[in-house]
Amino acid sequence: MNPSPETTAEKQGFAGAVVASFESRMANEMRELIARHGGVPKVAPSMREVPLTENEAAFEFFEKLRKGSYDLVILMTGVGTKTLFQALATKFPMEEVLATFKKVPLLARGPKPVKVLSENGLKAAFVVPEPNTWREVLATLDSQRPVKGLRVAIQEYGVENPEFTASLLERGAKEVTSVKVYQWDLPEDRGPLTALIEAILRGETKAALFTSTQQVRNVLQVAQGLGRERELKEALRGMVVGSVGPLVSEGLKEAGLLADVEPEHPKMGFLVKEMSEKFSEVLKRKAVSTVWTHPSPTPSGPGRPLPLSESLFLKACRKEPTARTPLWIMRQAGRYLPQYRAVRSKVSFLELCKTPDLACQVTVEAQEALGVDAAILFADILLIAEPLGFQLEFVESGGPVIRDPFRSEGDLKRLREVDVAGSLGYVLEALARIRSRLKPDIPLIGFAGAPFTLASYLVEGGGSKDHAKVKALLKEDALWDGLMRRLVSATVSYLNAQAASGAQALQLFDSWVGILSPEEFKTKVLPYLRLLIGGLKPGVPLIYFGTQTAPFFPLLKDTGASVIGVDWRQPLDEAWKVLGEVALQGNLDPEVLLTDPSTVKKETEKVLKAAGGRPGHIFNLGHGILPQTPMDNVKVLVETVKTWKS
């Protein structure tokens, strides 16, 4: 008897591909579902349930809390706070638990712990503002409750943050206790999970299924313990990743990953069925962009690409030695390129930015035409202005215009929270398409405007010669702080989404920051840069570029940026003396490219000599390439850098 069409379709779904799952209690059911839909299941438990009655860490913490041994309790997560109360209720009367917590100052990291406290009749003495990273926790404590001499307890949810603990101790905390609270822990035997992670890194699996946020956390935690978290994320980006529902998709996004498939009904059976139906299509789209994330067991052949993480550009971002200096060019896809002009003649600038296929085309064509070592997303720093609630236009002769600029307290109230996926989805789609078309060893750079430069455009209403309006707003401390915090929050979400959509590095453009004095930069810009960079997902290099920033070099060391861009006004060797051990990007004057080939070669070599072959140098211009630049001069620049021997 012939099989029914439905049965045949099920068997053909995964087409014999190996499918990874991290299911624990439902492992057997998951194996059957994958096999039924034509896949070869590879299942390794990633969690084990810890009975709340066995949460000894929580009990020990509470005993000390009852004795008055803590001066401050920091609640880091809503789930952890709820689980902590549930665990304590298995051993102590809930009335006693709540009465004890009322006696100690509580700090809540954002609205989720606040909600749990409120549900239990408790109130936080301090609430950390968005974007709710541990750096904001420190800033809140510094301004409202310095920890010097205090005994501090931190409610964690499974994983400690050693950097946070160290920062509290540096501030003079007498004692810092981490209280691990969880209901789900790593499996006692991690061998199968480690083996599955290694199989993914070897490229043996084509799909991965996640059915809980804790699975995501645990898998990445084990990979981190192996020293291969970044490689695992790169491997997963080349596979078809399935999420059982919105919460898991959010967990993946927080980890810098995106779900390719999320079923309408958040159930395991629907997930596997829909994954099998979309598997071939998604895998085909990703196949071009799949990159090697581990060293080959055999020597690489001449046509075999290096792992993306070993590209010249990313190694330079990490200050590692490279065979030669990597290079790319700011405003790489621009009017100097014939390919770009051909596309631009048919659409407006904003249409080009908002059409993923066209943005992809001009980005990839620019990288391939120049033969540079990285591609940068074609977009504009002001695209985020629209979802924030502003009217944005690009006037052909005059650049960007904000029709309803920011000027007062009322404007702060009309700022909207940015839904990146909904309002800037075209940027994320462009990134995914670019990543799929780029050669597998070419990194992709995403970017955004730095908070000060973005605020300047929103306040001035466009370009400005004297920046009078934004300078006046700097003097209104509360209003400036409110605006900058909103911009930081939106930009953190935007950049993290870019990294999750295919960008291997990020750049912050701070083109106008040079109008400030060092003191203004220190008090009105630097704290927000730290907030922003501290909120980005680790493992993705961040380049900070501004013009006329030499007076700020002693301060730029403290931003947390991986790479500092240097404009043409300051020689690289002098910049390094002030900035210290940091990677530098730059810094040929763009106007040199308007001269002649021999001058271009001489001035390019001058920059390379100043860098001296030092690890951590990325060659670039000191600003964006000019529209009237001759292509022949650009080719001389690229060739000079590629053949330079220090």
N, C-alpha and C positions, 0 to 999 in steps of 0.2 A: 504494500500500500504506500502511495506517495505521501510525503509529509504535507501538511497543510501549508498554505502560503505564510501564515502567521508564524508557524514553527520554523520555517526556513528563514524568515526574516530575522527571528530571534537569534538563530545560530550564526547568521552572517554578520550581525551587528558589530561586534568587536573584531570579527574576522581573524580570530586566532591570536590576537594581541595579548600580551601580558598586562593585567590590570592590578594595580596595587591598592590594597585597602588596609586600614589601620583599626579595624573593628575588633572589639574585645568580646563582650557578652554575646553578640550576634555574629560571631565570626563564621560559624557553619552556614547560617542563612545567607550571609554575604557571598560565600564561596559558591553556593548553589545558584544564586541570582546571576553572578558573573558568568558562570559556565553556561547557564541557560541562554544567555544572550551572546554566546559565541566567543567569550573571552577565556583566557587562562588565568585563574585567580592566584594571586600571591598575597596572602593575608598574614599580617603580624600584629598581635595585640599591642596597642600603644598605651593602655591605661589599666589600672586595677582600682577597684572601689575600696576606699578606706572607710570603714564604719565610723560614723561621727563619735560613737562612744569610745573610740580608740585614739582620739585626737589629743594625745598627751601634751603636745606643744601648747595647745589652747588652754588646757587645764592648768599647766604650770604657770602660764602667763596670768590667768585669772587669780590664782592663789596669791601671786605677788601683787596684783592690782588691788586685791582686798586689803593687803597689808600696807597699802600706800607707797609701794616701791616705784611708782612711775609718776612723773610730773606732766607728761603729755603722751597721748595716744594718737598716732597718725593712721587713719583708715584709708587705704590706697584704692580699694575697689568695692563696688556695691555687692557683687557676688560674694567676695571674701567676708565682708561685714555680716551679711546674712548668714553665711555658713558658720561663722564664728559664734553668733548668737545661738544657732541651732545646735552646735556641738556643746556649748556650755549648758544649754537647757537639758541635755541628757544626764547631767551630773549635779547641777545646782538649780534651785528654784528660780524661775525666770524673774520673779520680783526682785530677788537678791542680785541677779545679774544686772538688771537695769538700774537698780539703786546704786550699785558699785560704779557703773559707768557715768552716772550723774555727778559723781564726786571728782572726776578728773577732766581737765580740758581735752576736748576732742578736736582734731583737725581732719576735715573731709576733703579728699582730692576730687573735687567736682560734684556734680549733682547726684550721681548714683549712690554713693555712701550717704549723702544727705537724705535721700528718699528713704533708705532703710532705717536710718536713725529716726526720722519723723514717724515712720510706721510703728516704731517702738516707743514713742513718746520721748525721744531724746533730741538734743539739739547740739549742732557743732558750734564750738566757740570760734573756729576759723574755717573758712571755705576757700579753696584754691580756685582761682579763675581759669578760664580757658587759655591755652589748649590743654590744661590739666596734666602737664608732664611733671616729672619729679623736680625739674628745675623751677617750675612755678611754685611747687611746695616750698623749696628753699627760699624763693623770693618772698613768699607770703610770711614765712617764719622770720626772715630778716627784718621785714617791715613791721610785723605785728607781735611776734613773740620770739625774740632771739633765744637760741637753745643753749647758750653758754651756761654750764653748770646744771643743766637739766638731765633727768633720766627719761629717755625716750623709748617708747615701744612702737614698732611699725607693723601693722597688719598687712602681710603679703598674701598673695594668692598663688602659692606653689613655688614661685621663683624669686629669689632674693635679688636686690639691686645693690651690689657692693659699692658702686660709685656714689650712690645716694647716701649709704651708710658712712662712707669715708668723708663725704662733704659735711655731714652732721658733726662728725668727730672733729674735723678741722675747725668747725665753728665753735668748738669748746664744749660740746655735749659731754656730760659726765659719763653717760652709759647709753648705748643704743642696742636694743634687743629686737631681733626680727622674729615675728610670730608667724610661722607658716601655717596657713589655714587652707585646707582643701578637702574635698570629698573624693577627688580622683588624683591618684599618684601614678608615677611611672610603674610599669610592671616590674616585679622582683627579678625576673629573668629577662634582661634586655637583649639577649642574643638574637632572637628572631627579628626584633625591630631593627637592630643594627644591621643585620644581614639584608633586610629589605631596603634600608636606606642605601647601602652599598650597591645593591642591584640597580636602584634608580640612578645612582651616580655613574654606573657602568653603561647606562643607556639600555638596560634590558627591559624596562617597562615603558609602556606608551600612554598609560592613563593612571590617574590616582583619584581615589574617592575619599572624601572627608564627610563624616556624619556628626561631628561635634567640634566646637571651638577648642575644647581641651585636647582633642587629637592633634590639631594644628600646633598648639603650644608644645605638647609633649614630643612630637616628631622633631620639631625644630630644636627643642632643648637637647635631645639626644644627639642630633647633628652638630650642635654647638659643642657638646662635649667631645665629639670626634674632631673638632676643629674644621668642620666642613659645612657649616650652616649656609654660607654664601654660595658654595657650589651646589648645594641641594636646591636652593631657591632658583638658581639659574637652570638646573635640570628640570624642575617642575614647570618653569615658564615655557619649556619646549615640549611639554606633555599636555594631554587633555586633562584638565583638573575639574572635578565635579564636587559641588557643594550641596548638601541636602536641603539647605534653606537659608534665609536672609542672615540669621545670626552667625552661621558658619562662614558665609560669604564675607561678612564684616570682619570676622576673625582672620580670614585669609588676607583681606585688604590691609588690616593693621600690620600683618607680617610682611607686607610688600608683595603680595601675590593676588592674582585675580582668578575668580571661578569662571571657567568657560561654559559650564552648564549648571543651572540651578532649576530644578523642576517646580512646576506651579504648586504641587502638593508636597510639603516637606516630609516625605516618607522614603525609606530606603529603597523600596521596590520601584517607586516612580523615578528616583534618581538613577538607578542602574538602567532602567528601560530607556530613559531620555538620553543618557550618556551613550548607550549603544547606538541609538538612532542618529546622533550628531557626531559620533566619534570620527568617522572617516573624513567628513567635511572639515571639522576643526583641525584634525591632525594634518590634513593636506595644507591648510592655510598656515599652520605653524612650522611645517617641515622645512621651509626655506630658512626660517629664523632660528631653528634649533641649533644651539651652540654646544661645543664640547665643554664640559665642566670638570674634567679630570684629566690628569696626564695619561697619554696613550701608553698601553703596555708595550707597544713596539715603537721604534723611532718614527717620527713624522716624516712622511714622504714630501717631495717638493710641492705637490699640489694640495697637501693636507693642511687645513687651517689650524692655527694655534687656538687653545681655549680662549674664549672671550675675556676671561679674567686675567689672562696673560698678555693681553694686547699692550702695545707700547704706551698708549694713552693711559689706561687704567694703572699700569705699573708705575708710571710717572706720578699719577695722583697719589699713589701710596709711597712715593719717594724711594722706589726700588730702582736699581740700575737697569738701563735699557741699552739695546744694541746701538740705537741712535736716538736723537731727540724727536719725540712725536710732535705733530703739528696739526692744527685746524685753524680756521679763520672766522672771526666774529662777523656776523651778517653774511655767512657763507653762501646762502641762497639769496642773491640780490641782483640789482639791475645791471651790474657789470657783466653778468653771465647771459649769453645769448639764449640759452635754454630757459632761463627764468623769464626773460623779456617776452619770449614767444607765448608762454602761459599767461603772463600778466596782461598782455595786450587784449585778452579775451574776457577777463573778469576784473572786478575791483579788488583792492587789497583785502578788504574784509571778507569778500566772497572766497578769495583764495585761502585765507586763514580758516574759514568755516567749512571748507569742502575737503574732507579727509583724503580723498584720492589725489586731489591737486596738491595739497600740502605734502603728502607723501612723495609725489612725483618730483617736486622741486627740491625737496630735502635730499633724496637719493641721487638725483641727477647732479646736484652740486658736489656731493662727496665723490662721486665717480668721475666727474669731469676734472676735478682737482687732484684726485689721488691722495687726499689727506687721510689722517689716521683716526678721525672721528666725524660723525655726522651730528648736526644740531637741528632739532625740531624747528620747522618753519611755523612761526606763530608771532604773537606780539605780547608784550608785557601788560598791555591794557585790556586784553580780552576779559580779564577777571572783573573789570569795572562794571560790565553789564549785569552779571549775576549779583553784584554788590548793591545794585539799584540805581546805576547811573546810565545816562544816555551817551553812547559813544559813537562818534563819526570819524572818518578819516577823509580829510580834505586833500585833494590831489596836490595842491600847491603849498599847503600849510601844515600838513601832518595831522595828528590826532586832536580832536576837540571833545571836551566834556561839556555838554549843554547845560547841565544842572550841577555845578560844582559844589564842593563841600565847604561850608563857611561857618556853621553855627551848631549849637547844641541840638537844634531841631534836625539838622542833617545827620547827626549821630544816631538819632532815633529811627531814621528811615533806612539806615544800612541794613541789608538783608543778610541772613546766614547763607553761605554759599553751599549749594548742593552740587558738588563737583561733577558727579556722574550725570546728573540731570541737565545742568546748565553749561557745562564745559565738556560734555561727552564727545563732541567732535574733535577736541584736542586729544583725548585719550584714544579715540579710534584711529586718528592719524598716527599716533605713536605706535600702536599695534601694527598698523600696516607698514610703517617705515621699518620697524624691527623685522618684519617678515620679508622685506625686499632687500635689506642691506646684506652685504657679505657677512658671513657668520663671525668673522674676527674683527668687525668694525663696530666699536661702541656707539651708542646713541645718547646724546645729551639733551635733557629736558631743561626748562628754565622758567623763571618768573621774575617779576620786578621785585626788588628789595623794598621793604616797607616805606622807607623815607622817599625814595623816588616815586613809588606808586602814590603815596600821599601827596607829593608835590603836584603831580598831574591832576589829581582829583580836586585839590584846593585851588590851583591856578586856573583850571579849566582847559589845560593844554600846555604847550610850550611857553616859556617865559624868559625874559632877559634879565629881570631884576629879582624875581622870586619874592617879591614884597609880601604877597599874601601868605605864603607858607611860613616866611620868617616871622610874620605877626602872630600866626597861629601857634608857633613854638612857645610863645610866652604864656599861652593859656594851658597850664599844666594838665588840668583834669581833662579838658577837651582833647588835647594832643594824646594823652595816655589812652583815652577811650578809642580814638581813631586808630592808633597804632596797634593796640591789642586786637581789634577786630580784623585789621589787615594781616597781622601775624597769624591769627587763627585760620583765616581763609587761605593764606599762602601755604601754611603747613599742610592743610588738607589737599590743596592743589598739587604740591610737589610730591607728596607721598603717593597720590594717585598716579602721577606721571611715572614714578619709579615702578609702581605695580603694573603699569601698562606697557613697559618695554624700555624705559630709559635706564641706562647703566650709570649715568652721572647726572648731576644737576648744577645749574649755574644761577646765581642771583645777580641781576644787573642793578647797580646802584649809580646810574649815570649822573645824577644831580647832587650826590652827597658832598662833592667837593666845594660847594658854596658855603659850607659850614665851617666854623672855627673848631679847633680840637676840643674845646670845652663843650660846645654844642653837640659835637659828635658823641662825646663821652656820656653826656647826660640824656640826650634826646634820641639817639639812634642805637648806640651800642647795646643797651639793655634789651631792646626789642630784637636785635639781630641774634643775641644769645638765646632769647626765648624761641625764636623761629628755628634756628639751627638745632637747638636741643630737642625740638619736637619732631625732627625728621627721623625716619627709620634708619637705624645704624646699618653700615655696610655699603651705603651709596655715597660716593665722594661728592662733596659740595664745593663748588668754586665760587668765591666772592669776588666780583669785579666792580670797581668804581673808578671814576676819573678824578684826578687831582687829590689822591688819597695819601700821598707821602707824609703829610703832617700827622696822619692817623696811624701810621705803621706801628708805633709802640702799643696802640690799643687793639689793632687788628689781630694781634697774636692771640687775643682772648675771645675771639668770636666762636671758635669751634670749627671754622671752615677747614676743609682738607687742603684747599689750594687758594692762594691769593693771586688775583689778577693785578698786574702792574701796568699802568699806562706808559706812554713813551717818554714821559718827563723825567723818569727816575731810572738810572742804569740798574740792571738786575743785580750786579755784584754789590752795589750800595744798598739796594733794598734788602738783600739777604742779611747784611750786617745788622740791620735793625729788626727784621722780622724773625730771624733765627731759623730753627729747624722746621721749615714749612715748605711745601711745594709751591713753586711760582709759575705763573702763566704770563707770557708776553714776549717782547713788548716793542715791536717795530712800529714806528710812526706810520700810519696809513698813507700819509702824503708822499712817503718815499716811493710808493708804488705808482705815483704819477710822473716819475722822472724817466730814467732810461735803464735798460737791463744791467749795465755795468754798475750803476749806482745802487740798484736794488740788491745785486749780489754783494757789493762791498758793505752796505748797511746791515744786511741780513747776517753776514759773517761777524760784524761788530757785536750784534746781540748775542750770537752764539759764543763768541769769545768771552763776553761778560759773564755768561752762564758757566763757561769753563767745563762743560760736560758733567756738571754736578747732577747727581740723581734728584729727580723731582722738578725737572724743567719741562714745561710744555710750551713750544713755540707758538706764538700768536701775534696778532697786531695789538697795538696799545689802545685801539678802539675799533669800531666796525669799519669794514672795507668801504671805500668811497664808490659811488655809482659809476663815475667816469674812469675807473681804473682799467687800463689795458690788460687783456687776458695774457698777453705775452709776458708781461712783468710778473703776473701772478705765477705763471709756470716757472719763471726763473727763481722766484722765491721758494717754491716747493722743491725744486730740484736742488737748490743750494742747501736747504735744510737736510734733505734726504742723503746727500753725499758728503756732508760735513764730517770731518774727522777732528776731534778735539786734540 
